Amino acid sequence: MAKNKSKLPSSINIRNKRASFEYHLLEKYVAGIALAGSEIKSVREGKVSLKEAYCVFLNNELHIRQMNIARYRQASYNNHEPLRERKLLLNKKELKKLKKKVDEKGLTIIPLRMFINDRGLAKIEIAVAKGKKTYDKRESIKEKDQKRDIARLGL
């Protein structure tokens, strides 16, 4: 007997709103993420925070740190650690390219958003980024205000 799964698009789309304000985003990638059973259930409930998260290389593997996935309430003693380090899944060519950029130019890798794709797998969009200076941030605020004023006037 075949299971009848509905092909509705997932409504899980958790964004890191501070990323574009704090960094110049240079290149974007979509990576899989290795999660425990209780973690994926929390993700499906939308209980994830990417605010303080960043990515590091350990043993030629990319890991994400400080991503907070809240504990799943229905999990028993087998619950996960909310701030544990999680492995990101990319192919070797992409990993080598990312490592080269991060090592030579002083760039960093930050998560932009987490979502569940049409196959039901958790994915995370990451970006190679360079930190903005204070005057760049002020410029971003000014541009955002101008766009809002134009939209308000209906031009």
mmCIF file of the C-alpha atoms, coordinates in Angstrom:
data_MODEL
# 
_entry.id   MODEL 
# 
loop_
_atom_site.group_PDB 
_atom_site.id 
_atom_site.type_symbol 
_atom_site.label_atom_id 
_atom_site.label_alt_id 
_atom_site.label_comp_id 
_atom_site.label_asym_id 
_atom_site.label_entity_id 
_atom_site.label_seq_id 
_atom_site.pdbx_PDB_ins_code 
_atom_site.Cartn_x 
_atom_site.Cartn_y 
_atom_site.Cartn_z 
_atom_site.occupancy 
_atom_site.B_iso_or_equiv 
_atom_site.pdbx_formal_charge 
_atom_site.auth_seq_id 
_atom_site.auth_comp_id 
_atom_site.auth_asym_id 
_atom_site.auth_atom_id 
_atom_site.pdbx_PDB_model_num 
ATOM 1   C CA . MET A 1 1   ? 0.000  0.000  0.000  1.00 0.00 ? 1   MET A CA 1 
ATOM 2   C CA . ALA A 1 2   ? 1.471  3.356  -1.022 1.00 0.00 ? 2   ALA A CA 1 
ATOM 3   C CA . LYS A 1 3   ? 1.472  6.274  1.355  1.00 0.00 ? 3   LYS A CA 1 
ATOM 4   C CA . ASN A 1 4   ? -0.392 9.326  0.173  1.00 0.00 ? 4   ASN A CA 1 
ATOM 5   C CA . LYS A 1 5   ? 1.808  12.308 1.040  1.00 0.00 ? 5   LYS A CA 1 
ATOM 6   C CA . SER A 1 6   ? 0.561  15.743 0.169  1.00 0.00 ? 6   SER A CA 1 
ATOM 7   C CA . LYS A 1 7   ? 2.959  17.821 -1.922 1.00 0.00 ? 7   LYS A CA 1 
ATOM 8   C CA . LEU A 1 8   ? 2.228  21.090 -0.164 1.00 0.00 ? 8   LEU A CA 1 
ATOM 9   C CA . PRO A 1 9   ? 5.138  23.536 -0.020 1.00 0.00 ? 9   PRO A CA 1 
ATOM 10  C CA . SER A 1 10  ? 6.674  23.800 3.423  1.00 0.00 ? 10  SER A CA 1 
ATOM 11  C CA . SER A 1 11  ? 5.959  26.963 5.351  1.00 0.00 ? 11  SER A CA 1 
ATOM 12  C CA . ILE A 1 12  ? 9.227  26.680 7.284  1.00 0.00 ? 12  ILE A CA 1 
ATOM 13  C CA . ASN A 1 13  ? 11.480 29.538 6.215  1.00 0.00 ? 13  ASN A CA 1 
ATOM 14  C CA . ILE A 1 14  ? 13.585 30.820 9.107  1.00 0.00 ? 14  ILE A CA 1 
ATOM 15  C CA . ARG A 1 15  ? 15.676 33.874 8.197  1.00 0.00 ? 15  ARG A CA 1 
ATOM 16  C CA . ASN A 1 16  ? 18.722 35.542 9.697  1.00 0.00 ? 16  ASN A CA 1 
ATOM 17  C CA . LYS A 1 17  ? 17.543 39.132 9.341  1.00 0.00 ? 17  LYS A CA 1 
ATOM 18  C CA . ARG A 1 18  ? 20.738 40.657 10.759 1.00 0.00 ? 18  ARG A CA 1 
ATOM 19  C CA . ALA A 1 19  ? 22.990 38.972 8.170  1.00 0.00 ? 19  ALA A CA 1 
ATOM 20  C CA . SER A 1 20  ? 22.465 41.435 5.313  1.00 0.00 ? 20  SER A CA 1 
ATOM 21  C CA . PHE A 1 21  ? 22.798 44.366 7.729  1.00 0.00 ? 21  PHE A CA 1 
ATOM 22  C CA . GLU A 1 22  ? 26.034 43.142 9.361  1.00 0.00 ? 22  GLU A CA 1 
ATOM 23  C CA . TYR A 1 23  ? 27.758 41.683 6.262  1.00 0.00 ? 23  TYR A CA 1 
ATOM 24  C CA . HIS A 1 24  ? 28.364 42.156 2.542  1.00 0.00 ? 24  HIS A CA 1 
ATOM 25  C CA . LEU A 1 25  ? 27.129 38.863 1.061  1.00 0.00 ? 25  LEU A CA 1 
ATOM 26  C CA . LEU A 1 26  ? 29.455 37.633 -1.693 1.00 0.00 ? 26  LEU A CA 1 
ATOM 27  C CA . GLU A 1 27  ? 28.409 34.070 -2.626 1.00 0.00 ? 27  GLU A CA 1 
ATOM 28  C CA . LYS A 1 28  ? 25.488 31.903 -1.565 1.00 0.00 ? 28  LYS A CA 1 
ATOM 29  C CA . TYR A 1 29  ? 25.281 28.110 -1.229 1.00 0.00 ? 29  TYR A CA 1 
ATOM 30  C CA . VAL A 1 30  ? 22.575 25.671 -0.146 1.00 0.00 ? 30  VAL A CA 1 
ATOM 31  C CA . ALA A 1 31  ? 23.765 22.916 2.189  1.00 0.00 ? 31  ALA A CA 1 
ATOM 32  C CA . GLY A 1 32  ? 22.137 19.972 3.882  1.00 0.00 ? 32  GLY A CA 1 
ATOM 33  C CA . ILE A 1 33  ? 22.395 19.723 7.644  1.00 0.00 ? 33  ILE A CA 1 
ATOM 34  C CA . ALA A 1 34  ? 22.846 16.637 9.833  1.00 0.00 ? 34  ALA A CA 1 
ATOM 35  C CA . LEU A 1 35  ? 20.137 16.685 12.506 1.00 0.00 ? 35  LEU A CA 1 
ATOM 36  C CA . ALA A 1 36  ? 18.947 14.321 15.240 1.00 0.00 ? 36  ALA A CA 1 
ATOM 37  C CA . GLY A 1 37  ? 15.324 13.136 15.325 1.00 0.00 ? 37  GLY A CA 1 
ATOM 38  C CA . SER A 1 38  ? 14.157 15.581 17.971 1.00 0.00 ? 38  SER A CA 1 
ATOM 39  C CA . GLU A 1 39  ? 15.947 18.431 16.187 1.00 0.00 ? 39  GLU A CA 1 
ATOM 40  C CA . ILE A 1 40  ? 14.086 17.989 12.906 1.00 0.00 ? 40  ILE A CA 1 
ATOM 41  C CA . LYS A 1 41  ? 10.794 17.963 14.804 1.00 0.00 ? 41  LYS A CA 1 
ATOM 42  C CA . SER A 1 42  ? 11.698 21.281 16.448 1.00 0.00 ? 42  SER A CA 1 
ATOM 43  C CA . VAL A 1 43  ? 12.697 22.695 13.052 1.00 0.00 ? 43  VAL A CA 1 
ATOM 44  C CA . ARG A 1 44  ? 9.317  21.707 11.624 1.00 0.00 ? 44  ARG A CA 1 
ATOM 45  C CA . GLU A 1 45  ? 7.703  23.637 14.477 1.00 0.00 ? 45  GLU A CA 1 
ATOM 46  C CA . GLY A 1 46  ? 9.831  26.663 13.504 1.00 0.00 ? 46  GLY A CA 1 
ATOM 47  C CA . LYS A 1 47  ? 11.785 26.815 16.774 1.00 0.00 ? 47  LYS A CA 1 
ATOM 48  C CA . VAL A 1 48  ? 15.192 27.789 15.362 1.00 0.00 ? 48  VAL A CA 1 
ATOM 49  C CA . SER A 1 49  ? 17.317 30.896 15.868 1.00 0.00 ? 49  SER A CA 1 
ATOM 50  C CA . LEU A 1 50  ? 20.112 31.767 13.429 1.00 0.00 ? 50  LEU A CA 1 
ATOM 51  C CA . LYS A 1 51  ? 20.954 35.105 15.043 1.00 0.00 ? 51  LYS A CA 1 
ATOM 52  C CA . GLU A 1 52  ? 24.367 34.257 16.516 1.00 0.00 ? 52  GLU A CA 1 
ATOM 53  C CA . ALA A 1 53  ? 25.233 31.335 14.221 1.00 0.00 ? 53  ALA A CA 1 
ATOM 54  C CA . TYR A 1 54  ? 28.410 31.063 12.172 1.00 0.00 ? 54  TYR A CA 1 
ATOM 55  C CA . CYS A 1 55  ? 30.278 28.317 10.301 1.00 0.00 ? 55  CYS A CA 1 
ATOM 56  C CA . VAL A 1 56  ? 33.771 26.907 10.888 1.00 0.00 ? 56  VAL A CA 1 
ATOM 57  C CA . PHE A 1 57  ? 35.947 24.254 9.290  1.00 0.00 ? 57  PHE A CA 1 
ATOM 58  C CA . LEU A 1 58  ? 36.945 21.279 11.452 1.00 0.00 ? 58  LEU A CA 1 
ATOM 59  C CA . ASN A 1 59  ? 38.910 18.406 9.868  1.00 0.00 ? 59  ASN A CA 1 
ATOM 60  C CA . ASN A 1 60  ? 37.984 19.595 6.344  1.00 0.00 ? 60  ASN A CA 1 
ATOM 61  C CA . GLU A 1 61  ? 34.270 19.496 7.236  1.00 0.00 ? 61  GLU A CA 1 
ATOM 62  C CA . LEU A 1 62  ? 32.020 22.508 7.594  1.00 0.00 ? 62  LEU A CA 1 
ATOM 63  C CA . HIS A 1 63  ? 30.182 22.823 10.924 1.00 0.00 ? 63  HIS A CA 1 
ATOM 64  C CA . ILE A 1 64  ? 27.702 25.387 12.178 1.00 0.00 ? 64  ILE A CA 1 
ATOM 65  C CA . ARG A 1 65  ? 28.015 26.752 15.710 1.00 0.00 ? 65  ARG A CA 1 
ATOM 66  C CA . GLN A 1 66  ? 25.654 28.728 17.965 1.00 0.00 ? 66  GLN A CA 1 
ATOM 67  C CA . MET A 1 67  ? 22.531 27.807 15.986 1.00 0.00 ? 67  MET A CA 1 
ATOM 68  C CA . ASN A 1 68  ? 19.825 27.403 18.594 1.00 0.00 ? 68  ASN A CA 1 
ATOM 69  C CA . ILE A 1 69  ? 17.280 24.657 17.933 1.00 0.00 ? 69  ILE A CA 1 
ATOM 70  C CA . ALA A 1 70  ? 14.907 24.579 20.899 1.00 0.00 ? 70  ALA A CA 1 
ATOM 71  C CA . ARG A 1 71  ? 14.343 21.307 22.727 1.00 0.00 ? 71  ARG A CA 1 
ATOM 72  C CA . TYR A 1 72  ? 11.408 19.271 21.453 1.00 0.00 ? 72  TYR A CA 1 
ATOM 73  C CA . ARG A 1 73  ? 8.750  19.106 24.193 1.00 0.00 ? 73  ARG A CA 1 
ATOM 74  C CA . GLN A 1 74  ? 7.486  15.600 23.421 1.00 0.00 ? 74  GLN A CA 1 
ATOM 75  C CA . ALA A 1 75  ? 10.985 14.060 23.374 1.00 0.00 ? 75  ALA A CA 1 
ATOM 76  C CA . SER A 1 76  ? 11.812 12.094 26.492 1.00 0.00 ? 76  SER A CA 1 
ATOM 77  C CA . TYR A 1 77  ? 15.288 11.584 27.924 1.00 0.00 ? 77  TYR A CA 1 
ATOM 78  C CA . ASN A 1 78  ? 16.561 11.323 24.336 1.00 0.00 ? 78  ASN A CA 1 
ATOM 79  C CA . ASN A 1 79  ? 16.362 15.086 23.670 1.00 0.00 ? 79  ASN A CA 1 
ATOM 80  C CA . HIS A 1 80  ? 19.117 17.067 21.932 1.00 0.00 ? 80  HIS A CA 1 
ATOM 81  C CA . GLU A 1 81  ? 21.434 19.820 23.148 1.00 0.00 ? 81  GLU A CA 1 
ATOM 82  C CA . PRO A 1 82  ? 20.048 23.163 21.818 1.00 0.00 ? 82  PRO A CA 1 
ATOM 83  C CA . LEU A 1 83  ? 23.389 24.801 20.913 1.00 0.00 ? 83  LEU A CA 1 
ATOM 84  C CA . ARG A 1 84  ? 25.355 21.757 19.778 1.00 0.00 ? 84  ARG A CA 1 
ATOM 85  C CA . GLU A 1 85  ? 27.661 21.898 16.772 1.00 0.00 ? 85  GLU A CA 1 
ATOM 86  C CA . ARG A 1 86  ? 26.031 20.504 13.617 1.00 0.00 ? 86  ARG A CA 1 
ATOM 87  C CA . LYS A 1 87  ? 27.677 19.259 10.429 1.00 0.00 ? 87  LYS A CA 1 
ATOM 88  C CA . LEU A 1 88  ? 26.789 20.873 7.112  1.00 0.00 ? 88  LEU A CA 1 
ATOM 89  C CA . LEU A 1 89  ? 26.611 18.648 4.055  1.00 0.00 ? 89  LEU A CA 1 
ATOM 90  C CA . LEU A 1 90  ? 28.280 19.950 0.893  1.00 0.00 ? 90  LEU A CA 1 
ATOM 91  C CA . ASN A 1 91  ? 30.247 18.194 -1.821 1.00 0.00 ? 91  ASN A CA 1 
ATOM 92  C CA . LYS A 1 92  ? 34.064 18.168 -1.686 1.00 0.00 ? 92  LYS A CA 1 
ATOM 93  C CA . LYS A 1 93  ? 34.509 20.652 -4.516 1.00 0.00 ? 93  LYS A CA 1 
ATOM 94  C CA . GLU A 1 94  ? 32.321 23.232 -2.758 1.00 0.00 ? 94  GLU A CA 1 
ATOM 95  C CA . LEU A 1 95  ? 34.077 22.618 0.567  1.00 0.00 ? 95  LEU A CA 1 
ATOM 96  C CA . LYS A 1 96  ? 37.523 23.171 -0.965 1.00 0.00 ? 96  LYS A CA 1 
ATOM 97  C CA . LYS A 1 97  ? 36.347 26.355 -2.672 1.00 0.00 ? 97  LYS A CA 1 
ATOM 98  C CA . LEU A 1 98  ? 34.847 27.704 0.578  1.00 0.00 ? 98  LEU A CA 1 
ATOM 99  C CA . LYS A 1 99  ? 37.909 26.809 2.647  1.00 0.00 ? 99  LYS A CA 1 
ATOM 100 C CA . LYS A 1 100 ? 40.214 28.544 0.176  1.00 0.00 ? 100 LYS A CA 1 
ATOM 101 C CA . LYS A 1 101 ? 38.163 31.754 0.285  1.00 0.00 ? 101 LYS A CA 1 
ATOM 102 C CA . VAL A 1 102 ? 37.860 31.811 4.065  1.00 0.00 ? 102 VAL A CA 1 
ATOM 103 C CA . ASP A 1 103 ? 41.586 31.161 4.590  1.00 0.00 ? 103 ASP A CA 1 
ATOM 104 C CA . GLU A 1 104 ? 43.067 33.657 2.157  1.00 0.00 ? 104 GLU A CA 1 
ATOM 105 C CA . LYS A 1 105 ? 40.766 36.683 2.267  1.00 0.00 ? 105 LYS A CA 1 
ATOM 106 C CA . GLY A 1 106 ? 39.636 36.820 5.883  1.00 0.00 ? 106 GLY A CA 1 
ATOM 107 C CA . LEU A 1 107 ? 36.015 36.177 4.958  1.00 0.00 ? 107 LEU A CA 1 
ATOM 108 C CA . THR A 1 108 ? 33.485 34.312 7.057  1.00 0.00 ? 108 THR A CA 1 
ATOM 109 C CA . ILE A 1 109 ? 30.621 31.933 6.384  1.00 0.00 ? 109 ILE A CA 1 
ATOM 110 C CA . ILE A 1 110 ? 27.239 32.776 7.882  1.00 0.00 ? 110 ILE A CA 1 
ATOM 111 C CA . PRO A 1 111 ? 23.798 31.160 7.648  1.00 0.00 ? 111 PRO A CA 1 
ATOM 112 C CA . LEU A 1 112 ? 21.111 33.212 5.899  1.00 0.00 ? 112 LEU A CA 1 
ATOM 113 C CA . ARG A 1 113 ? 18.028 31.034 6.175  1.00 0.00 ? 113 ARG A CA 1 
ATOM 114 C CA . MET A 1 114 ? 16.863 27.545 7.057  1.00 0.00 ? 114 MET A CA 1 
ATOM 115 C CA . PHE A 1 115 ? 14.063 25.829 5.186  1.00 0.00 ? 115 PHE A CA 1 
ATOM 116 C CA . ILE A 1 116 ? 12.571 22.438 4.433  1.00 0.00 ? 116 ILE A CA 1 
ATOM 117 C CA . ASN A 1 117 ? 12.669 21.495 0.750  1.00 0.00 ? 117 ASN A CA 1 
ATOM 118 C CA . ASP A 1 118 ? 9.947  19.727 -1.238 1.00 0.00 ? 118 ASP A CA 1 
ATOM 119 C CA . ARG A 1 119 ? 11.365 16.301 -0.294 1.00 0.00 ? 119 ARG A CA 1 
ATOM 120 C CA . GLY A 1 120 ? 11.044 17.117 3.427  1.00 0.00 ? 120 GLY A CA 1 
ATOM 121 C CA . LEU A 1 121 ? 14.769 17.598 4.063  1.00 0.00 ? 121 LEU A CA 1 
ATOM 122 C CA . ALA A 1 122 ? 16.145 20.425 6.186  1.00 0.00 ? 122 ALA A CA 1 
ATOM 123 C CA . LYS A 1 123 ? 18.425 22.730 4.202  1.00 0.00 ? 123 LYS A CA 1 
ATOM 124 C CA . ILE A 1 124 ? 20.379 25.796 5.184  1.00 0.00 ? 124 ILE A CA 1 
ATOM 125 C CA . GLU A 1 125 ? 21.403 28.635 2.896  1.00 0.00 ? 125 GLU A CA 1 
ATOM 126 C CA . ILE A 1 126 ? 24.873 29.919 3.751  1.00 0.00 ? 126 ILE A CA 1 
ATOM 127 C CA . ALA A 1 127 ? 26.892 32.807 2.353  1.00 0.00 ? 127 ALA A CA 1 
ATOM 128 C CA . VAL A 1 128 ? 30.521 33.796 2.134  1.00 0.00 ? 128 VAL A CA 1 
ATOM 129 C CA . ALA A 1 129 ? 30.486 37.247 3.675  1.00 0.00 ? 129 ALA A CA 1 
ATOM 130 C CA . LYS A 1 130 ? 32.677 40.175 4.623  1.00 0.00 ? 130 LYS A CA 1 
ATOM 131 C CA . GLY A 1 131 ? 31.859 42.286 7.677  1.00 0.00 ? 131 GLY A CA 1 
ATOM 132 C CA . LYS A 1 132 ? 30.536 45.798 7.127  1.00 0.00 ? 132 LYS A CA 1 
ATOM 133 C CA . LYS A 1 133 ? 32.089 48.849 8.719  1.00 0.00 ? 133 LYS A CA 1 
ATOM 134 C CA . THR A 1 134 ? 29.981 51.251 10.778 1.00 0.00 ? 134 THR A CA 1 
ATOM 135 C CA . TYR A 1 135 ? 29.645 53.764 7.936  1.00 0.00 ? 135 TYR A CA 1 
ATOM 136 C CA . ASP A 1 136 ? 28.436 50.977 5.623  1.00 0.00 ? 136 ASP A CA 1 
ATOM 137 C CA . LYS A 1 137 ? 25.714 50.121 8.126  1.00 0.00 ? 137 LYS A CA 1 
ATOM 138 C CA . ARG A 1 138 ? 24.629 53.757 8.299  1.00 0.00 ? 138 ARG A CA 1 
ATOM 139 C CA . GLU A 1 139 ? 24.461 53.820 4.499  1.00 0.00 ? 139 GLU A CA 1 
ATOM 140 C CA . SER A 1 140 ? 22.268 50.680 4.531  1.00 0.00 ? 140 SER A CA 1 
ATOM 141 C CA . ILE A 1 141 ? 19.872 52.314 7.008  1.00 0.00 ? 141 ILE A CA 1 
ATOM 142 C CA . LYS A 1 142 ? 19.706 55.463 4.862  1.00 0.00 ? 142 LYS A CA 1 
ATOM 143 C CA . GLU A 1 143 ? 18.906 53.452 1.701  1.00 0.00 ? 143 GLU A CA 1 
ATOM 144 C CA . LYS A 1 144 ? 16.226 51.456 3.509  1.00 0.00 ? 144 LYS A CA 1 
ATOM 145 C CA . ASP A 1 145 ? 14.591 54.670 4.795  1.00 0.00 ? 145 ASP A CA 1 
ATOM 146 C CA . GLN A 1 146 ? 14.610 56.189 1.309  1.00 0.00 ? 146 GLN A CA 1 
ATOM 147 C CA . LYS A 1 147 ? 12.993 53.100 -0.214 1.00 0.00 ? 147 LYS A CA 1 
ATOM 148 C CA . ARG A 1 148 ? 10.325 53.107 2.492  1.00 0.00 ? 148 ARG A CA 1 
ATOM 149 C CA . ASP A 1 149 ? 9.587  56.823 1.908  1.00 0.00 ? 149 ASP A CA 1 
ATOM 150 C CA . ILE A 1 150 ? 9.261  56.266 -1.848 1.00 0.00 ? 150 ILE A CA 1 
ATOM 151 C CA . ALA A 1 151 ? 6.942  53.304 -1.282 1.00 0.00 ? 151 ALA A CA 1 
ATOM 152 C CA . ARG A 1 152 ? 4.863  55.369 1.117  1.00 0.00 ? 152 ARG A CA 1 
ATOM 153 C CA . LEU A 1 153 ? 4.421  58.145 -1.441 1.00 0.00 ? 153 LEU A CA 1 
ATOM 154 C CA . GLY A 1 154 ? 3.435  55.599 -4.070 1.00 0.00 ? 154 GLY A CA 1 
ATOM 155 C CA . LEU A 1 155 ? 6.038  56.564 -6.660 1.00 0.00 ? 155 LEU A CA 1 
# 
